[in-house]
Amino acid sequence: MILHRYFAKKYILFFVAVLTIFSIFIFLIDLVEQLRRFGNDVNFQKIIELTASNAPATAYRTMPLIMILSSVWMFLSLARSSELDIMRSIGRSPVQFLLAPTFVALLIGIISVTVINPIVAATSKHFFNESDKISSGRNNDFSIGAEGLWLRDGDETRQTIMRAASSNSDGSILYDVSFVTISGSGLPIRRVDASSATLKNGSWLLREAKIWPLNRDKNPELESFVQKSYTLETGITLEHIQNSFGNPITIAIWDLPQQIRNLQSSGYSTRRHLVWQQMEIARPIFLTAMMLIGAAFSMGHIRFGGRGVSILIAVLLGFILFYVRNFAQILGENGRLPIVFAAWTPPIATLLIAISIILQKEDG
């Protein structure tokens, strides 16, 4: 038990060290990127805020690489200090001193999904909202519930609130839609109902629209009129809608099932969210497998040489498996692979590869 605690503590320390180094590196790179994008539009304090909001998502995505590098660093350190040789000499098998790091890696994966994921979702949503506001100069808010889709578009002088009962799969067409325009003083000035609204080139193209001018001195119904085609300008883009409704990283894992049900009832495609949900559930297995990949190539006898080549192979294999997982995610989102297959095959395959390499190297 003492030995297991020792290896567990070792891996936690190396993981924290690599995570800290990666986080600093990611923050500095993203700071330069945000300065390039928004340096002329906002002050440096706002740039820091944007960077701090975006960095957690980047670190979260690169967690598998952090796992493999911390594993390589730890087992290389143990090999150089001959601790692994001592363990072998007293009859300890590699499986025994891998139990504690494996448990820690699995625990890190569970914590990352249950605790870190909601934090990343909140910071990512804040980053997307703030960056869109700076880029467009408008306030664009999106939400979805059982009653339909809600969107808000506008600036300091005028706001437009939109509600739609449903949409097509990518959010470019809204059905059974209502628009209420509010002046800068907070008074409604126009209402528009339409059977559908299509987003095209900075405007909504409405079909079968009925328009009510809202004026205190006149009867809105008497002043209303109907047009088969009507155009409303908007600052909302399809990218804004897809980032808000279609980017599952902005939704906490605990809220994802309800969000999927809301999207399904609104007619929006949920395949991307379903793939993300399954991949998040499988994340602990993938992180554990990446740790074992690092261990497989770095826990050999130091006197045999070839240490640099083994570490290089471990890192390259880690990158390959990391991108294979991302590629499988894309294929799953595009419908090229079944959702469960796309989400679970890379983690399970990586785990089997790691176990086979460890057994082959240690037991021949």
N, C-alpha and C positions, 0 to 999 in steps of 0.2 A: 504493500500500500504506500509506503514511504517513497518507493521508486516511482510509482505512478504519479504521485503528487509532484515529485521533482520534475518529471518530463512534462507534466501538464503546466506547471509554473514556467518552465523554460519556453514552451511554445507560446504561452500567453505573452511573455515579455518580448519575444521576437516578433510576434504578430503586431503588438502595439507599436514597436519600433518601426516596422515596415509601413504600417498604416500611417504613422505620424509623418514619415518621410514622404510618402505618396501624397498625403493631404496637403502638405506645404508645397510640394511640387505642382500639384493640380491647381491650388489656389493661385500661385504666381503665374502660371500659364493662362488661367482663365482671367486673371486680372488684366493681363496684357490684351486679351481678346476683347474684354468689355471696354477697355480704354479705346481700342481701335474702333469699336462699334458706336459707343455713346460718349466718347471723350469730349466732343464738341457740343453736346446737348445738355449734359447734366454735370454737377460738381463731383469732386472726387469721393465725397462721402457716399453719394448715391452709387457710384461705381463699386465701392467696397461692399455696399449692401447687395447689389446684384451679384457680385462675385461670391459672397458668402451664401447667397441663396442657390446658386447654381453648382457650387463645388460639391455639396453632399451627394447630388445625383451622379456626378462623374465618379466620385470615389466609390459609390455603391455599385455602379456598373463594372468597375475594375476590381471588385472584391476577389474574384477568382484568381487574378494575377497576384494580388497581395497575398493570398493564401499560399500559392506555390512558392513565391519568393521567400516568405517567412519560413516555410518548411525547409527549403534549400539552405537558407542561412543557418537555421538551428542545427540540422543534422550535419552540415559541414563543420560547424563549431564543435559538435560532440565528437565527430570523427578525428578532428585535429587534436583534441585533448585526450584522445584514446579512450574516452568513456564508453563508446560503443564496443570497442574491443574488450574492455573489462566486463561489460555486460555479457558478451558472448562467452568469455572465459569462465564465468560462473554458471553457465548453463542457461542463460536467458536467451530465448529465441527472438528474432525481429518482431514477431507478432506480439510478444509480450510488451516490449517497450514502444510499440506503436499504438497500444490500446489507449493510453492517456492522451496523446496528441490527436488521435482520431475522435475521441470523445469531446475534446475541446473544440476541434474543428466543427463537429456536428452541432455543438452548443452555440458556437459563433453563428453558424448558419441559421439556427432557429431564432436567435436573438435578432439577427439582421432582418428576418422576415416579419417577426412579431412586433419588434420595437423600432428598429431603424427605418423600416419601410414607411410607416406613417409619418415619421419626421421628414424623410426624403420627399414624400408626396406633398407635404405642406410647403416645404421650401421650393420645390419645383413649380408648384402652382403659383406661388408668389413671384418667382422669377419670370414665368411666362406672362403673367398679368402686367408686371412692371415694365418689362422689355417691350411688350406690345403697346403699352400706354406711351412710352417714350418714342417708339418708332412712328406711331400713327398720330400722336397728339390727342387721342380720343380715349374715353373711358368705355371699354368693352367688357361686359360681364356676361357669363354664361352659367346656366344651371339647368338641371333636368330633374323632374319628379314624376309622380304618378299622374299628375294633371297635364303633363306635356313638357315642351321645351320652352325655356325663357331666355331671352337675350336682351341686353341693354347696349345701346350705341349712342354716342354723342360726345359733346364737349361742354364747356362752361356756359354756352349760350342756348343750347337745345339738347334735349335727351329724347330718345325714342325707345320705348319698351315694346318688345315683340313676344308674342306667345303663339306657339304652334302645337297642334294636337299630335303631329307626327312629322317624320321627314323621310327622305330616301336614305340609302345605305351610307352615303358619304356626307350628308348634311347640306348638300348644295340646293336641295329643293325642300321647302317646308309646305305642309298641307294644313288646311283649315287654320289660317293664320290671322292674327290681329296685331295692328300697330297703333300705339298711342304715343303721340308726340307731345312733349311737355316743354314749355318755355323756360328760360333761365330763372324766371321768378317763381317757378313751381306750378304754374297753371296749365292744364291740358288745352291744347289748341287744335288738335286734329285726331280723328280716329279713322283707321282704314281696316276693313275686313276683306279678306280675299280667300278664294278656294285654294290657291297655291301661290308661292313666292319662290322665284328662281334667282339665285345669286349669280350675277354676271357683271364683270368689269366695274366694280364699285357701285353697284345699284341692285335693288331688288326689282325684278320684273313680275308684277302681280297679274293674275288672271281672275276675271269675274270679281272685280274690286268694287266695294261700296265705300264712299268717302263721306265722313261727317265733319264739317268745319265746326269746331267747338267754340262758340261765342256766347257770352253771358246775355247779350242783348237780343239774340235770335234763337229760334227753335232749331236745334241741330237736325232733327228729322226732316223738317221742311226744306232746309238748305242742303240736304244730302243729295248725292248723285251717284250713278253707277257707270262704270267703264269696264269694257271687256279686257283692256290692257292698261296698266298704270305703272309708272316707274317712280321708285323712291331711292334717293341717293343714300349711301351708307359707307361707313368707314370699316365695316366688317369684311374680312376676306375669308375665303374658304380655309386657308391655313389657320386662321384664328379659331374657326369652328372645330376643325379637326384636332388642333392642339388642346382645346378645352374638352371636347366630347370624346375624341379618339385617342388621346395620349394617356394610357393607363398609369403611367408613372406618377401622375398628379392625383391619383386616387389611392387612399390607404387600403391596405389589403383587407382590413376589417369592413370597409365600406364598399368593396368591389362587388360582392354578390348583389347587393341592393341596386348598385349603379347598373349592373348588367341587366337586371330585371326591368329597370326604368328604361334603358336604351331599347330593350327588346319590345316593350310596349309602345315605344315611340317610333318603331320601324327602323331605328339606326342599327347598322351592322355591329355586332358584339364580338366578332371573331378575334379581333385584336386583343380585346379585354380578356376573353376566355384563354387565349394562348398565354398572355401575361400572367393570369391567375395560376395556371398550371405550372408555369416556369418558376413562379415564386414559391409554390409549394415544393417543387423539386430542387430549389436552390440549396438547402442544407446538404443534400446528397452530392450535388455538384461541387460545392465548396470542400466537402470532406474528400472527395475524389481528387481534387486538385492538390490538396495537402499531401495525399498519398503519392501522387505523381512526383512531387518534389522530393519526398522521402525515398522513393524507389531509386533515384539516380544520385543521391547524395549520402546515403547511409552505408556505403560499402567501405571496405578496408582502405585506409589512407595510403598504405604502403604499396598497393597495387598500381598507383599512378593513374593517369588519365582523368584526374579529377575535373580539370577545366572542361574537357570535352563532354563529360557526363553532365555537368551543370548546364552547359550550353544546350545539350540535347533536351534536358528537362525543361528549360525555359522555352525553347522553340516548340516542344511538344505541348506545353501549356498554352502558348499563344495559338497554336493550331486548333486545339480542342476548344479554346475560348471562342474563336471565330467560327468554328463549326457549329457551336451552340447558337451563336447569333444568327448564322445563316439558316439554321433549322427554324429559328423563331420567325425569320422573314418568310420562309416557305410556308410555315403554319399560318401566318397572318394573311398570306395571299391565297390560301386554300390549296396549295400544292401538296401539303402533307396533312394528315389528320392531326387534330389538336393534341391529343394525348401522345401520339408518336413524336411530334415535333418537340414537345416539352420534356418528355421523359427519356427518350432514347439517348441524347448526348450525356446526361448525368450518369445513367446506368452503364453506358458504354465506357465512359471515362473511368468509372469505378472498377469495372472489370479489367480494363487495360492496366490500371495501377496495381491491382492485386496480382495479376499475372506477371507483371514485371518484377514485383517484390519477391514472389515465390520463385521465379526463375533465377534471379540474382542471388538469393539467399540459400535456396535449397537445391538449386541446379536442375 
